Amino acid sequence: MTRTDGHLLDNRQTEAAEHFSAFAALFDPTTFRHLEALGVGSGWRCWEVGAGGPSVVSWLAKRVGPTGRVVATDTDTSRLARGARPPVEVRVHDLGAQDPPGEGFDLVHARLALVHVTDRQRALRSMAGSLRPGGRLLVEDVDPALQPLLCPDEYGPEQQLANRLRHSFRKLLADRGTDLPCGRTLPRLLREAGLTRVHADAYFPLASPACAALESATIRQIRDQLVTAGLATDQDIQRHLINVTSGTLDLTTPPMISAWGRKQ
Ligand SMILES: C[S@@+](CC[C@H](N)C(=O)[O-])C[C@H]1O[C@@H](n2cnc3c(N)ncnc32)[C@H](O)[C@@H]1O
């Protein structure tokens, strides 16, 4: 498997379900707006790459109906198995290492999946290559360097601690050699993969309860690693988790870049 996050975040851990719910709450409206604009409809054949949880797959399944097809792939399909009935097919698939699970797709969509793959150009070529002529590719990934703060409005010690721990999390990833996602490169990568009519935009919330849920799950998942690496103390983490749960912090995420294009 070609994950670049050093297994910091694992689908089988209990926090994974919280992550997927938070991703859905934060990013599904933007994803669905883009998918609607691309015209996804009855009878479409779709490939949902690195699907993770069921929310996007279920939306696509409703949209394409019984005459359509939704191939949902992931290296870890444990959270997808329950939705595995027509028009959905769930398959174990490694985007970084395997050929596409089909061809002639009308739509290929990947959100927060490309980051796990080392050779992103190859992965994009593979996704683009699986489209029919005229088919659409929508790739969405974050860009932490564009907006690195957890609390952009840093007006007190709680916000300072939050931003310090966010910085520590990034350092932990960097020390493990993780190649952070770089959403801003997606339009170029799509063009290089041969797509035309490429556009992109970005979204991030400035305050949302789902950000608190995401932050709490992330910090609980990596707390031992932060402490072992000397990047935070147990007391820091405990205090931060209380601050996050209090609901008084305006937490945000990195911008989610959505880039889309069409195969000629
Ligand atoms: C951050 S989650 C995003 C899940 C979902 N796309 C979403 O936006 O809610 C990343 C997903 O990519 C999957 N993944 C990691 N490496 C992968 C690979 N090489 N090929 C396919 N999926 C992969 C993980 O198992 C995980 O489900």
The ligand as a Tripos MOL2 file, in Angstrom:
@<TRIPOS>MOLECULE
LIG
   27    29     1     0     0
SMALL
NO_CHARGES

@<TRIPOS>ATOM
      1 C1         -9.0700   10.7250    4.4420 C.3       1 LIG1
      2 S1         -9.9510    9.3060    3.9160 S.3       1 LIG1
      3 C2        -11.1260   10.0470    2.8110 C.3       1 LIG1
      4 C3        -12.3140    9.1770    2.5970 C.3       1 LIG1
      5 C4        -13.4010    9.7720    1.6670 C.3       1 LIG1
      6 N1        -12.9190    9.8750    0.2930 N.3       1 LIG1
      7 C5        -13.9020   11.1090    2.1530 C.2       1 LIG1
      8 O1        -13.5750   12.1370    1.5650 O.co2     1 LIG1
      9 O2        -14.6260   11.1150    3.1690 O.co2     1 LIG1
     10 C6         -8.8100    8.5560    2.7930 C.3       1 LIG1
     11 C7         -9.2540    7.2130    2.2700 C.3       1 LIG1
     12 O3         -8.3140    6.7840    1.2610 O.3       1 LIG1
     13 C8         -8.0570    5.4080    1.4510 C.3       1 LIG1
     14 N2         -6.7470    5.0880    0.8560 N.ar      1 LIG1
     15 C9         -5.5150    5.2300    1.3850 C.ar      1 LIG1
     16 N3         -4.5740    4.8350    0.5360 N.ar      1 LIG1
     17 C10        -5.2140    4.4190   -0.5840 C.ar      1 LIG1
     18 C11        -4.7770    3.8820   -1.8360 C.ar      1 LIG1
     19 N4         -3.4910    3.7210   -2.1010 N.pl3     1 LIG1
     20 N5         -5.7070    3.5270   -2.7470 N.ar      1 LIG1
     21 C12        -7.0310    3.7010   -2.4810 C.ar      1 LIG1
     22 N6         -7.5100    4.2160   -1.3100 N.ar      1 LIG1
     23 C13        -6.6020    4.5670   -0.3840 C.ar      1 LIG1
     24 C14        -8.0970    5.2240    2.9550 C.3       1 LIG1
     25 O4         -8.2960    3.8650    3.2940 O.3       1 LIG1
     26 C15        -9.2590    6.1360    3.3320 C.3       1 LIG1
     27 O5        -10.4900    5.4620    3.2990 O.3       1 LIG1
@<TRIPOS>BOND
     1     1     2 1
     2     2     3 1
     3     2    10 1
     4     3     4 1
     5     4     5 1
     6     5     6 1
     7     5     7 1
     8     7     8 2
     9     7     9 1
    10    10    11 1
    11    11    12 1
    12    11    26 1
    13    12    13 1
    14    13    14 1
    15    13    24 1
    16    14    15 ar
    17    14    23 ar
    18    15    16 ar
    19    16    17 ar
    20    17    18 ar
    21    17    23 ar
    22    18    19 1
    23    18    20 ar
    24    20    21 ar
    25    21    22 ar
    26    22    23 ar
    27    24    25 1
    28    24    26 1
    29    26    27 1
@<TRIPOS>SUBSTRUCTURE
     1 LIG1         1 GROUP 0 **** ****
